[in-house]
């Protein structure tokens, strides 16, 4: 999600039921899981609404010109 000069990136899976959050609705800085309605803060990954109680990972981003870079965790050489 982009908010002015800031881009937020979170894991695409709901921590409650491993449903893709990218299929959900974004309002402000929150995204809602379409299946059960769990909500997450796009800035922090914090779960804001049940049934999810665990946060989702947040990834650091950087904008260089027209390119958005996302710092993803190391998946290893065989990933």
mmCIF file of the N, C-alpha and C atoms, coordinates in Angstrom:
data_MODEL
# 
_entry.id   MODEL 
# 
loop_
_atom_site.group_PDB 
_atom_site.id 
_atom_site.type_symbol 
_atom_site.label_atom_id 
_atom_site.label_alt_id 
_atom_site.label_comp_id 
_atom_site.label_asym_id 
_atom_site.label_entity_id 
_atom_site.label_seq_id 
_atom_site.pdbx_PDB_ins_code 
_atom_site.Cartn_x 
_atom_site.Cartn_y 
_atom_site.Cartn_z 
_atom_site.occupancy 
_atom_site.B_iso_or_equiv 
_atom_site.pdbx_formal_charge 
_atom_site.auth_seq_id 
_atom_site.auth_comp_id 
_atom_site.auth_asym_id 
_atom_site.auth_atom_id 
_atom_site.pdbx_PDB_model_num 
ATOM 1   N N  . UNK A 1 1  ? 0.832   -1.157  0.000  1.00 0.00 ? 1  UNK A N  1 
ATOM 2   C CA . UNK A 1 1  ? 0.000   0.000   0.000  1.00 0.00 ? 1  UNK A CA 1 
ATOM 3   C C  . UNK A 1 1  ? 0.890   1.237   0.000  1.00 0.00 ? 1  UNK A C  1 
ATOM 4   N N  . UNK A 1 2  ? 0.524   2.219   -0.776 1.00 0.00 ? 2  UNK A N  1 
ATOM 5   C CA . UNK A 1 2  ? 1.289   3.464   -0.821 1.00 0.00 ? 2  UNK A CA 1 
ATOM 6   C C  . UNK A 1 2  ? 0.495   4.577   -0.152 1.00 0.00 ? 2  UNK A C  1 
ATOM 7   N N  . UNK A 1 3  ? 1.180   5.330   0.714  1.00 0.00 ? 3  UNK A N  1 
ATOM 8   C CA . UNK A 1 3  ? 0.588   6.472   1.393  1.00 0.00 ? 3  UNK A CA 1 
ATOM 9   C C  . UNK A 1 3  ? 1.544   7.646   1.193  1.00 0.00 ? 3  UNK A C  1 
ATOM 10  N N  . UNK A 1 4  ? 1.297   8.447   0.152  1.00 0.00 ? 4  UNK A N  1 
ATOM 11  C CA . UNK A 1 4  ? 2.208   9.539   -0.164 1.00 0.00 ? 4  UNK A CA 1 
ATOM 12  C C  . UNK A 1 4  ? 3.548   8.996   -0.611 1.00 0.00 ? 4  UNK A C  1 
ATOM 13  N N  . UNK A 1 5  ? 4.610   9.352   0.122  1.00 0.00 ? 5  UNK A N  1 
ATOM 14  C CA . UNK A 1 5  ? 5.957   8.891   -0.214 1.00 0.00 ? 5  UNK A CA 1 
ATOM 15  C C  . UNK A 1 5  ? 6.350   7.621   0.535  1.00 0.00 ? 5  UNK A C  1 
ATOM 16  N N  . UNK A 1 6  ? 5.420   6.996   1.207  1.00 0.00 ? 6  UNK A N  1 
ATOM 17  C CA . UNK A 1 6  ? 5.700   5.787   1.983  1.00 0.00 ? 6  UNK A CA 1 
ATOM 18  C C  . UNK A 1 6  ? 4.946   4.606   1.392  1.00 0.00 ? 6  UNK A C  1 
ATOM 19  N N  . UNK A 1 7  ? 5.640   3.471   1.296  1.00 0.00 ? 7  UNK A N  1 
ATOM 20  C CA . UNK A 1 7  ? 5.012   2.234   0.822  1.00 0.00 ? 7  UNK A CA 1 
ATOM 21  C C  . UNK A 1 7  ? 5.100   1.217   1.956  1.00 0.00 ? 7  UNK A C  1 
ATOM 22  N N  . UNK A 1 8  ? 3.985   0.539   2.220  1.00 0.00 ? 8  UNK A N  1 
ATOM 23  C CA . UNK A 1 8  ? 3.945   -0.486  3.260  1.00 0.00 ? 8  UNK A CA 1 
ATOM 24  C C  . UNK A 1 8  ? 3.823   -1.852  2.609  1.00 0.00 ? 8  UNK A C  1 
ATOM 25  N N  . UNK A 1 9  ? 4.493   -2.829  3.181  1.00 0.00 ? 9  UNK A N  1 
ATOM 26  C CA . UNK A 1 9  ? 4.447   -4.185  2.648  1.00 0.00 ? 9  UNK A CA 1 
ATOM 27  C C  . UNK A 1 9  ? 4.340   -5.163  3.819  1.00 0.00 ? 9  UNK A C  1 
ATOM 28  N N  . UNK A 1 10 ? 3.333   -6.038  3.761  1.00 0.00 ? 10 UNK A N  1 
ATOM 29  C CA . UNK A 1 10 ? 3.163   -7.058  4.787  1.00 0.00 ? 10 UNK A CA 1 
ATOM 30  C C  . UNK A 1 10 ? 3.083   -8.426  4.112  1.00 0.00 ? 10 UNK A C  1 
ATOM 31  N N  . UNK A 1 11 ? 3.210   -9.463  4.914  1.00 0.00 ? 11 UNK A N  1 
ATOM 32  C CA . UNK A 1 11 ? 3.028   -10.822 4.416  1.00 0.00 ? 11 UNK A CA 1 
ATOM 33  C C  . UNK A 1 11 ? 1.627   -10.949 3.838  1.00 0.00 ? 11 UNK A C  1 
ATOM 34  N N  . UNK A 1 12 ? 1.483   -11.697 2.768  1.00 0.00 ? 12 UNK A N  1 
ATOM 35  C CA . UNK A 1 12 ? 0.196   -11.798 2.079  1.00 0.00 ? 12 UNK A CA 1 
ATOM 36  C C  . UNK A 1 12 ? -0.734  -12.846 2.689  1.00 0.00 ? 12 UNK A C  1 
ATOM 37  N N  . UNK A 1 13 ? -0.393  -13.434 3.801  1.00 0.00 ? 13 UNK A N  1 
ATOM 38  C CA . UNK A 1 13 ? -1.238  -14.477 4.401  1.00 0.00 ? 13 UNK A CA 1 
ATOM 39  C C  . UNK A 1 13 ? -1.794  -14.038 5.737  1.00 0.00 ? 13 UNK A C  1 
ATOM 40  N N  . UNK A 1 14 ? -3.094  -14.176 5.916  1.00 0.00 ? 14 UNK A N  1 
ATOM 41  C CA . UNK A 1 14 ? -3.738  -13.891 7.198  1.00 0.00 ? 14 UNK A CA 1 
ATOM 42  C C  . UNK A 1 14 ? -3.172  -14.832 8.260  1.00 0.00 ? 14 UNK A C  1 
ATOM 43  N N  . UNK A 1 15 ? -2.855  -14.311 9.426  1.00 0.00 ? 15 UNK A N  1 
ATOM 44  C CA . UNK A 1 15 ? -2.297  -15.145 10.499 1.00 0.00 ? 15 UNK A CA 1 
ATOM 45  C C  . UNK A 1 15 ? -3.339  -16.059 11.125 1.00 0.00 ? 15 UNK A C  1 
ATOM 46  N N  . UNK A 1 16 ? -4.594  -15.866 10.810 1.00 0.00 ? 16 UNK A N  1 
ATOM 47  C CA . UNK A 1 16 ? -5.653  -16.705 11.355 1.00 0.00 ? 16 UNK A CA 1 
ATOM 48  C C  . UNK A 1 16 ? -5.892  -17.951 10.518 1.00 0.00 ? 16 UNK A C  1 
ATOM 49  N N  . UNK A 1 17 ? -5.971  -17.801 9.190  1.00 0.00 ? 17 UNK A N  1 
ATOM 50  C CA . UNK A 1 17 ? -6.370  -18.938 8.371  1.00 0.00 ? 17 UNK A CA 1 
ATOM 51  C C  . UNK A 1 17 ? -5.583  -19.086 7.075  1.00 0.00 ? 17 UNK A C  1 
ATOM 52  N N  . UNK A 1 18 ? -4.412  -18.440 6.977  1.00 0.00 ? 18 UNK A N  1 
ATOM 53  C CA . UNK A 1 18 ? -3.577  -18.530 5.776  1.00 0.00 ? 18 UNK A CA 1 
ATOM 54  C C  . UNK A 1 18 ? -4.362  -18.271 4.491  1.00 0.00 ? 18 UNK A C  1 
ATOM 55  N N  . UNK A 1 19 ? -5.126  -17.203 4.504  1.00 0.00 ? 19 UNK A N  1 
ATOM 56  C CA . UNK A 1 19 ? -5.883  -16.723 3.348  1.00 0.00 ? 19 UNK A CA 1 
ATOM 57  C C  . UNK A 1 19 ? -5.132  -15.523 2.799  1.00 0.00 ? 19 UNK A C  1 
ATOM 58  N N  . UNK A 1 20 ? -5.036  -15.359 1.469  1.00 0.00 ? 20 UNK A N  1 
ATOM 59  C CA . UNK A 1 20 ? -4.312  -14.200 0.931  1.00 0.00 ? 20 UNK A CA 1 
ATOM 60  C C  . UNK A 1 20 ? -4.976  -12.873 1.298  1.00 0.00 ? 20 UNK A C  1 
ATOM 61  N N  . UNK A 1 21 ? -4.223  -12.030 1.994  1.00 0.00 ? 21 UNK A N  1 
ATOM 62  C CA . UNK A 1 21 ? -4.740  -10.714 2.365  1.00 0.00 ? 21 UNK A CA 1 
ATOM 63  C C  . UNK A 1 21 ? -4.897  -9.811  1.144  1.00 0.00 ? 21 UNK A C  1 
ATOM 64  N N  . UNK A 1 22 ? -4.154  -10.087 0.086  1.00 0.00 ? 22 UNK A N  1 
ATOM 65  C CA . UNK A 1 22 ? -4.245  -9.253  -1.122 1.00 0.00 ? 22 UNK A CA 1 
ATOM 66  C C  . UNK A 1 22 ? -5.633  -9.327  -1.759 1.00 0.00 ? 22 UNK A C  1 
ATOM 67  N N  . UNK A 1 23 ? -6.441  -10.297 -1.369 1.00 0.00 ? 23 UNK A N  1 
ATOM 68  C CA . UNK A 1 23 ? -7.820  -10.383 -1.852 1.00 0.00 ? 23 UNK A CA 1 
ATOM 69  C C  . UNK A 1 23 ? -8.784  -9.571  -0.993 1.00 0.00 ? 23 UNK A C  1 
ATOM 70  N N  . UNK A 1 24 ? -8.273  -8.981  0.091  1.00 0.00 ? 24 UNK A N  1 
ATOM 71  C CA . UNK A 1 24 ? -9.118  -8.226  1.010  1.00 0.00 ? 24 UNK A CA 1 
ATOM 72  C C  . UNK A 1 24 ? -9.232  -6.765  0.627  1.00 0.00 ? 24 UNK A C  1 
ATOM 73  N N  . UNK A 1 25 ? -9.997  -6.033  1.414  1.00 0.00 ? 25 UNK A N  1 
ATOM 74  C CA . UNK A 1 25 ? -10.225 -4.603  1.186  1.00 0.00 ? 25 UNK A CA 1 
ATOM 75  C C  . UNK A 1 25 ? -9.297  -3.776  2.063  1.00 0.00 ? 25 UNK A C  1 
ATOM 76  N N  . UNK A 1 26 ? -8.777  -2.687  1.469  1.00 0.00 ? 26 UNK A N  1 
ATOM 77  C CA . UNK A 1 26 ? -7.932  -1.746  2.199  1.00 0.00 ? 26 UNK A CA 1 
ATOM 78  C C  . UNK A 1 26 ? -8.732  -0.480  2.467  1.00 0.00 ? 26 UNK A C  1 
ATOM 79  N N  . UNK A 1 27 ? -8.680  -0.030  3.719  1.00 0.00 ? 27 UNK A N  1 
ATOM 80  C CA . UNK A 1 27 ? -9.300  1.237   4.091  1.00 0.00 ? 27 UNK A CA 1 
ATOM 81  C C  . UNK A 1 27 ? -8.339  1.957   5.012  1.00 0.00 ? 27 UNK A C  1 
ATOM 82  N N  . UNK A 1 28 ? -7.885  3.115   4.591  1.00 0.00 ? 28 UNK A N  1 
ATOM 83  C CA . UNK A 1 28 ? -6.870  3.819   5.364  1.00 0.00 ? 28 UNK A CA 1 
ATOM 84  C C  . UNK A 1 28 ? -5.610  2.979   5.397  1.00 0.00 ? 28 UNK A C  1 
ATOM 85  N N  . UNK A 1 29 ? -5.090  2.726   6.581  1.00 0.00 ? 29 UNK A N  1 
ATOM 86  C CA . UNK A 1 29 ? -3.887  1.900   6.737  1.00 0.00 ? 29 UNK A CA 1 
ATOM 87  C C  . UNK A 1 29 ? -4.224  0.525   7.288  1.00 0.00 ? 29 UNK A C  1 
ATOM 88  N N  . UNK A 1 30 ? -5.443  0.048   6.999  1.00 0.00 ? 30 UNK A N  1 
ATOM 89  C CA . UNK A 1 30 ? -5.863  -1.279  7.439  1.00 0.00 ? 30 UNK A CA 1 
ATOM 90  C C  . UNK A 1 30 ? -6.271  -2.126  6.245  1.00 0.00 ? 30 UNK A C  1 
ATOM 91  N N  . UNK A 1 31 ? -6.022  -3.424  6.364  1.00 0.00 ? 31 UNK A N  1 
ATOM 92  C CA . UNK A 1 31 ? -6.508  -4.370  5.371  1.00 0.00 ? 31 UNK A CA 1 
ATOM 93  C C  . UNK A 1 31 ? -7.360  -5.404  6.092  1.00 0.00 ? 31 UNK A C  1 
ATOM 94  N N  . UNK A 1 32 ? -8.450  -5.815  5.447  1.00 0.00 ? 32 UNK A N  1 
ATOM 95  C CA . UNK A 1 32 ? -9.373  -6.774  6.039  1.00 0.00 ? 32 UNK A CA 1 
ATOM 96  C C  . UNK A 1 32 ? -9.336  -8.072  5.249  1.00 0.00 ? 32 UNK A C  1 
ATOM 97  N N  . UNK A 1 33 ? -9.174  -9.179  5.935  1.00 0.00 ? 33 UNK A N  1 
ATOM 98  C CA . UNK A 1 33 ? -9.220  -10.500 5.306  1.00 0.00 ? 33 UNK A CA 1 
ATOM 99  C C  . UNK A 1 33 ? -10.655 -10.755 4.837  1.00 0.00 ? 33 UNK A C  1 
ATOM 100 N N  . UNK A 1 34 ? -10.792 -11.131 3.584  1.00 0.00 ? 34 UNK A N  1 
ATOM 101 C CA . UNK A 1 34 ? -12.135 -11.301 3.020  1.00 0.00 ? 34 UNK A CA 1 
ATOM 102 C C  . UNK A 1 34 ? -12.891 -12.493 3.602  1.00 0.00 ? 34 UNK A C  1 
ATOM 103 N N  . UNK A 1 35 ? -12.205 -13.494 4.133  1.00 0.00 ? 35 UNK A N  1 
ATOM 104 C CA . UNK A 1 35 ? -12.884 -14.715 4.566  1.00 0.00 ? 35 UNK A CA 1 
ATOM 105 C C  . UNK A 1 35 ? -13.555 -14.577 5.931  1.00 0.00 ? 35 UNK A C  1 
ATOM 106 N N  . UNK A 1 36 ? -12.807 -14.137 6.940  1.00 0.00 ? 36 UNK A N  1 
ATOM 107 C CA . UNK A 1 36 ? -13.364 -14.071 8.294  1.00 0.00 ? 36 UNK A CA 1 
ATOM 108 C C  . UNK A 1 36 ? -13.399 -12.662 8.868  1.00 0.00 ? 36 UNK A C  1 
ATOM 109 N N  . UNK A 1 37 ? -12.895 -11.666 8.139  1.00 0.00 ? 37 UNK A N  1 
ATOM 110 C CA . UNK A 1 37 ? -12.981 -10.281 8.596  1.00 0.00 ? 37 UNK A CA 1 
ATOM 111 C C  . UNK A 1 37 ? -11.880 -9.805  9.521  1.00 0.00 ? 37 UNK A C  1 
ATOM 112 N N  . UNK A 1 38 ? -10.822 -10.611 9.708  1.00 0.00 ? 38 UNK A N  1 
ATOM 113 C CA . UNK A 1 38 ? -9.701  -10.128 10.513 1.00 0.00 ? 38 UNK A CA 1 
ATOM 114 C C  . UNK A 1 38 ? -9.122  -8.883  9.855  1.00 0.00 ? 38 UNK A C  1 
ATOM 115 N N  . UNK A 1 39 ? -8.685  -7.924  10.684 1.00 0.00 ? 39 UNK A N  1 
ATOM 116 C CA . UNK A 1 39 ? -8.100  -6.696  10.168 1.00 0.00 ? 39 UNK A CA 1 
ATOM 117 C C  . UNK A 1 39 ? -6.676  -6.550  10.689 1.00 0.00 ? 39 UNK A C  1 
ATOM 118 N N  . UNK A 1 40 ? -5.822  -5.951  9.834  1.00 0.00 ? 40 UNK A N  1 
ATOM 119 C CA . UNK A 1 40 ? -4.417  -5.769  10.182 1.00 0.00 ? 40 UNK A CA 1 
ATOM 120 C C  . UNK A 1 40 ? -3.979  -4.351  9.845  1.00 0.00 ? 40 UNK A C  1 
ATOM 121 N N  . UNK A 1 41 ? -3.094  -3.800  10.677 1.00 0.00 ? 41 UNK A N  1 
ATOM 122 C CA . UNK A 1 41 ? -2.492  -2.500  10.412 1.00 0.00 ? 41 UNK A CA 1 
ATOM 123 C C  . UNK A 1 41 ? -1.374  -2.701  9.394  1.00 0.00 ? 41 UNK A C  1 
ATOM 124 N N  . UNK A 1 42 ? -1.460  -2.032  8.253  1.00 0.00 ? 42 UNK A N  1 
ATOM 125 C CA . UNK A 1 42 ? -0.456  -2.189  7.209  1.00 0.00 ? 42 UNK A CA 1 
ATOM 126 C C  . UNK A 1 42 ? 0.900   -1.617  7.610  1.00 0.00 ? 42 UNK A C  1 
ATOM 127 N N  . UNK A 1 43 ? 0.938   -0.728  8.587  1.00 0.00 ? 43 UNK A N  1 
ATOM 128 C CA . UNK A 1 43 ? 2.199   -0.125  9.026  1.00 0.00 ? 43 UNK A CA 1 
ATOM 129 C C  . UNK A 1 43 ? 2.949   -1.013  9.993  1.00 0.00 ? 43 UNK A C  1 
ATOM 130 N N  . UNK A 1 44 ? 2.212   -1.760  10.839 1.00 0.00 ? 44 UNK A N  1 
ATOM 131 C CA . UNK A 1 44 ? 2.849   -2.525  11.913 1.00 0.00 ? 44 UNK A CA 1 
ATOM 132 C C  . UNK A 1 44 ? 2.615   -4.030  11.806 1.00 0.00 ? 44 UNK A C  1 
ATOM 133 N N  . UNK A 1 45 ? 1.607   -4.455  11.036 1.00 0.00 ? 45 UNK A N  1 
ATOM 134 C CA . UNK A 1 45 ? 1.239   -5.861  10.952 1.00 0.00 ? 45 UNK A CA 1 
ATOM 135 C C  . UNK A 1 45 ? 0.353   -6.323  12.090 1.00 0.00 ? 45 UNK A C  1 
ATOM 136 N N  . UNK A 1 46 ? 0.093   -5.449  13.052 1.00 0.00 ? 46 UNK A N  1 
ATOM 137 C CA . UNK A 1 46 ? -0.702  -5.807  14.234 1.00 0.00 ? 46 UNK A CA 1 
ATOM 138 C C  . UNK A 1 46 ? -2.117  -6.229  13.844 1.00 0.00 ? 46 UNK A C  1 
ATOM 139 N N  . UNK A 1 47 ? -2.600  -7.309  14.466 1.00 0.00 ? 47 UNK A N  1 
ATOM 140 C CA . UNK A 1 47 ? -3.982  -7.749  14.278 1.00 0.00 ? 47 UNK A CA 1 
ATOM 141 C C  . UNK A 1 47 ? -4.892  -6.771  15.004 1.00 0.00 ? 47 UNK A C  1 
ATOM 142 N N  . UNK A 1 48 ? -5.873  -6.226  14.295 1.00 0.00 ? 48 UNK A N  1 
ATOM 143 C CA . UNK A 1 48 ? -6.771  -5.224  14.861 1.00 0.00 ? 48 UNK A CA 1 
ATOM 144 C C  . UNK A 1 48 ? -8.184  -5.737  15.079 1.00 0.00 ? 48 UNK A C  1 
ATOM 145 N N  . UNK A 1 49 ? -8.478  -6.925  14.569 1.00 0.00 ? 49 UNK A N  1 
ATOM 146 C CA . UNK A 1 49 ? -9.822  -7.458  14.716 1.00 0.00 ? 49 UNK A CA 1 
ATOM 147 C C  . UNK A 1 49 ? -9.830  -8.971  14.684 1.00 0.00 ? 49 UNK A C  1 
ATOM 148 N N  . UNK A 1 50 ? -10.650 -9.550  15.525 1.00 0.00 ? 50 UNK A N  1 
ATOM 149 C CA . UNK A 1 50 ? -10.787 -11.006 15.596 1.00 0.00 ? 50 UNK A CA 1 
ATOM 150 C C  . UNK A 1 50 ? -11.394 -11.535 14.295 1.00 0.00 ? 50 UNK A C  1 
ATOM 151 N N  . UNK A 1 51 ? -11.139 -12.782 13.967 1.00 0.00 ? 51 UNK A N  1 
ATOM 152 C CA . UNK A 1 51 ? -10.579 -13.824 14.823 1.00 0.00 ? 51 UNK A CA 1 
ATOM 153 C C  . UNK A 1 51 ? -9.051  -13.854 14.899 1.00 0.00 ? 51 UNK A C  1 
ATOM 154 N N  . UNK A 1 52 ? -8.325  -13.080 14.083 1.00 0.00 ? 52 UNK A N  1 
ATOM 155 C CA . UNK A 1 52 ? -6.859  -13.082 14.173 1.00 0.00 ? 52 UNK A CA 1 
ATOM 156 C C  . UNK A 1 52 ? -6.412  -12.411 15.465 1.00 0.00 ? 52 UNK A C  1 
ATOM 157 N N  . UNK A 1 53 ? -5.419  -13.007 16.101 1.00 0.00 ? 53 UNK A N  1 
ATOM 158 C CA . UNK A 1 53 ? -4.832  -12.418 17.305 1.00 0.00 ? 53 UNK A CA 1 
ATOM 159 C C  . UNK A 1 53 ? -3.328  -12.205 17.138 1.00 0.00 ? 53 UNK A C  1 
ATOM 160 N N  . UNK A 1 54 ? -2.737  -12.853 16.156 1.00 0.00 ? 54 UNK A N  1 
ATOM 161 C CA . UNK A 1 54 ? -1.302  -12.751 15.904 1.00 0.00 ? 54 UNK A CA 1 
ATOM 162 C C  . UNK A 1 54 ? -1.042  -11.760 14.776 1.00 0.00 ? 54 UNK A C  1 
ATOM 163 N N  . UNK A 1 55 ? 0.045   -10.991 14.866 1.00 0.00 ? 55 UNK A N  1 
ATOM 164 C CA . UNK A 1 55 ? 0.378   -10.057 13.797 1.00 0.00 ? 55 UNK A CA 1 
ATOM 165 C C  . UNK A 1 55 ? 0.883   -10.802 12.557 1.00 0.00 ? 55 UNK A C  1 
ATOM 166 N N  . UNK A 1 56 ? 0.975   -10.079 11.459 1.00 0.00 ? 56 UNK A N  1 
ATOM 167 C CA . UNK A 1 56 ? 1.616   -10.609 10.251 1.00 0.00 ? 56 UNK A CA 1 
ATOM 168 C C  . UNK A 1 56 ? 2.941   -9.862  10.080 1.00 0.00 ? 56 UNK A C  1 
ATOM 169 N N  . UNK A 1 57 ? 3.935   -10.513 9.476  1.00 0.00 ? 57 UNK A N  1 
ATOM 170 C CA . UNK A 1 57 ? 5.228   -9.844  9.282  1.00 0.00 ? 57 UNK A CA 1 
ATOM 171 C C  . UNK A 1 57 ? 5.112   -8.601  8.399  1.00 0.00 ? 57 UNK A C  1 
ATOM 172 N N  . UNK A 1 58 ? 5.916   -7.602  8.738  1.00 0.00 ? 58 UNK A N  1 
ATOM 173 C CA . UNK A 1 58 ? 6.018   -6.359  7.981  1.00 0.00 ? 58 UNK A CA 1 
ATOM 174 C C  . UNK A 1 58 ? 7.418   -6.321  7.371  1.00 0.00 ? 58 UNK A C  1 
ATOM 175 N N  . UNK A 1 59 ? 7.511   -5.885  6.127  1.00 0.00 ? 59 UNK A N  1 
ATOM 176 C CA . UNK A 1 59 ? 8.792   -5.823  5.436  1.00 0.00 ? 59 UNK A CA 1 
ATOM 177 C C  . UNK A 1 59 ? 9.164   -4.375  5.141  1.00 0.00 ? 59 UNK A C  1 
ATOM 178 N N  . UNK A 1 60 ? 10.420  -4.047  5.349  1.00 0.00 ? 60 UNK A N  1 
ATOM 179 C CA . UNK A 1 60 ? 10.922  -2.708  5.077  1.00 0.00 ? 60 UNK A CA 1 
ATOM 180 C C  . UNK A 1 60 ? 10.899  -2.428  3.578  1.00 0.00 ? 60 UNK A C  1 
ATOM 181 N N  . UNK A 1 61 ? 10.563  -1.206  3.219  1.00 0.00 ? 61 UNK A N  1 
ATOM 182 C CA . UNK A 1 61 ? 10.521  -0.812  1.813  1.00 0.00 ? 61 UNK A CA 1 
ATOM 183 C C  . UNK A 1 61 ? 11.370  0.438   1.599  1.00 0.00 ? 61 UNK A C  1 
ATOM 184 N N  . UNK A 1 62 ? 11.777  0.624   0.343  1.00 0.00 ? 62 UNK A N  1 
ATOM 185 C CA . UNK A 1 62 ? 12.538  1.807   -0.040 1.00 0.00 ? 62 UNK A CA 1 
ATOM 186 C C  . UNK A 1 62 ? 12.155  2.157   -1.473 1.00 0.00 ? 62 UNK A C  1 
ATOM 187 N N  . UNK A 1 63 ? 11.936  3.436   -1.722 1.00 0.00 ? 63 UNK A N  1 
ATOM 188 C CA . UNK A 1 63 ? 11.595  3.897   -3.060 1.00 0.00 ? 63 UNK A CA 1 
ATOM 189 C C  . UNK A 1 63 ? 12.827  4.564   -3.666 1.00 0.00 ? 63 UNK A C  1 
ATOM 190 N N  . UNK A 1 64 ? 13.201  4.106   -4.870 1.00 0.00 ? 64 UNK A N  1 
ATOM 191 C CA . UNK A 1 64 ? 14.292  4.723   -5.629 1.00 0.00 ? 64 UNK A CA 1 
ATOM 192 C C  . UNK A 1 64 ? 13.748  5.035   -7.011 1.00 0.00 ? 64 UNK A C  1 
ATOM 193 N N  . UNK A 1 65 ? 13.451  6.293   -7.261 1.00 0.00 ? 65 UNK A N  1 
ATOM 194 C CA . UNK A 1 65 ? 12.859  6.684   -8.540 1.00 0.00 ? 65 UNK A CA 1 
ATOM 195 C C  . UNK A 1 65 ? 11.481  6.066   -8.689 1.00 0.00 ? 65 UNK A C  1 
ATOM 196 N N  . UNK A 1 66 ? 11.305  5.267   -9.715 1.00 0.00 ? 66 UNK A N  1 
ATOM 197 C CA . UNK A 1 66 ? 10.033  4.590   -9.966 1.00 0.00 ? 66 UNK A CA 1 
ATOM 198 C C  . UNK A 1 66 ? 10.010  3.164   -9.412 1.00 0.00 ? 66 UNK A C  1 
ATOM 199 N N  . UNK A 1 67 ? 11.085  2.759   -8.744 1.00 0.00 ? 67 UNK A N  1 
ATOM 200 C CA . UNK A 1 67 ? 11.218  1.387   -8.253 1.00 0.00 ? 67 UNK A CA 1 
ATOM 201 C C  . UNK A 1 67 ? 10.959  1.321   -6.752 1.00 0.00 ? 67 UNK A C  1 
ATOM 202 N N  . UNK A 1 68 ? 10.175  0.334   -6.338 1.00 0.00 ? 68 UNK A N  1 
ATOM 203 C CA . UNK A 1 68 ? 9.948   0.062   -4.921 1.00 0.00 ? 68 UNK A CA 1 
ATOM 204 C C  . UNK A 1 68 ? 10.727  -1.200  -4.570 1.00 0.00 ? 68 UNK A C  1 
ATOM 205 N N  . UNK A 1 69 ? 11.626  -1.086  -3.622 1.00 0.00 ? 69 UNK A N  1 
ATOM 206 C CA . UNK A 1 69 ? 12.409  -2.222  -3.140 1.00 0.00 ? 69 UNK A CA 1 
ATOM 207 C C  . UNK A 1 69 ? 11.810  -2.719  -1.840 1.00 0.00 ? 69 UNK A C  1 
ATOM 208 N N  . UNK A 1 70 ? 11.707  -4.044  -1.702 1.00 0.00 ? 70 UNK A N  1 
ATOM 209 C CA . UNK A 1 70 ? 11.178  -4.660  -0.491 1.00 0.00 ? 70 UNK A CA 1 
ATOM 210 C C  . UNK A 1 70 ? 12.252  -5.578  0.074  1.00 0.00 ? 70 UNK A C  1 
ATOM 211 N N  . UNK A 1 71 ? 12.568  -5.406  1.353  1.00 0.00 ? 71 UNK A N  1 
ATOM 212 C CA . UNK A 1 71 ? 13.574  -6.216  2.032  1.00 0.00 ? 71 UNK A CA 1 
ATOM 213 C C  . UNK A 1 71 ? 12.895  -7.459  2.604  1.00 0.00 ? 71 UNK A C  1 
ATOM 214 N N  . UNK A 1 72 ? 12.939  -8.553  1.834  1.00 0.00 ? 72 UNK A N  1 
ATOM 215 C CA . UNK A 1 72 ? 12.325  -9.811  2.253  1.00 0.00 ? 72 UNK A CA 1 
ATOM 216 C C  . UNK A 1 72 ? 13.307  -10.647 3.045  1.00 0.00 ? 72 UNK A C  1 
ATOM 217 N N  . UNK A 1 73 ? 12.799  -11.499 3.935  1.00 0.00 ? 73 UNK A N  1 
ATOM 218 C CA . UNK A 1 73 ? 13.700  -12.351 4.716  1.00 0.00 ? 73 UNK A CA 1 
ATOM 219 C C  . UNK A 1 73 ? 14.439  -13.319 3.782  1.00 0.00 ? 73 UNK A C  1 
ATOM 220 N N  . UNK A 1 74 ? 15.630  -13.691 4.191  1.00 0.00 ? 74 UNK A N  1 
ATOM 221 C CA . UNK A 1 74 ? 16.431  -14.635 3.419  1.00 0.00 ? 74 UNK A CA 1 
ATOM 222 C C  . UNK A 1 74 ? 15.731  -15.984 3.357  1.00 0.00 ? 74 UNK A C  1 
ATOM 223 N N  . UNK A 1 75 ? 15.456  -16.443 2.152  1.00 0.00 ? 75 UNK A N  1 
ATOM 224 C CA . UNK A 1 75 ? 14.766  -17.727 1.959  1.00 0.00 ? 75 UNK A CA 1 
ATOM 225 C C  . UNK A 1 75 ? 15.744  -18.866 1.742  1.00 0.00 ? 75 UNK A C  1 
ATOM 226 N N  . UNK A 1 76 ? 17.045  -18.594 1.798  1.00 0.00 ? 76 UNK A N  1 
ATOM 227 C CA . UNK A 1 76 ? 18.044  -19.609 1.572  1.00 0.00 ? 76 UNK A CA 1 
ATOM 228 C C  . UNK A 1 76 ? 18.305  -19.792 0.092  1.00 0.00 ? 76 UNK A C  1 
ATOM 229 N N  . UNK A 1 77 ? 19.381  -20.459 -0.248 1.00 0.00 ? 77 UNK A N  1 
ATOM 230 C CA . UNK A 1 77 ? 19.756  -20.624 -1.643 1.00 0.00 ? 77 UNK A CA 1 
ATOM 231 C C  . UNK A 1 77 ? 18.835  -21.550 -2.403 1.00 0.00 ? 77 UNK A C  1 
ATOM 232 N N  . UNK A 1 78 ? 18.163  -22.465 -1.745 1.00 0.00 ? 78 UNK A N  1 
ATOM 233 C CA . UNK A 1 78 ? 17.324  -23.449 -2.426 1.00 0.00 ? 78 UNK A CA 1 
ATOM 234 C C  . UNK A 1 78 ? 15.858  -23.046 -2.447 1.00 0.00 ? 78 UNK A C  1 
ATOM 235 N N  . UNK A 1 79 ? 15.548  -21.881 -1.950 1.00 0.00 ? 79 UNK A N  1 
ATOM 236 C CA . UNK A 1 79 ? 14.136  -21.464 -1.909 1.00 0.00 ? 79 UNK A CA 1 
ATOM 237 C C  . UNK A 1 79 ? 13.680  -20.974 -3.256 1.00 0.00 ? 79 UNK A C  1 
# 
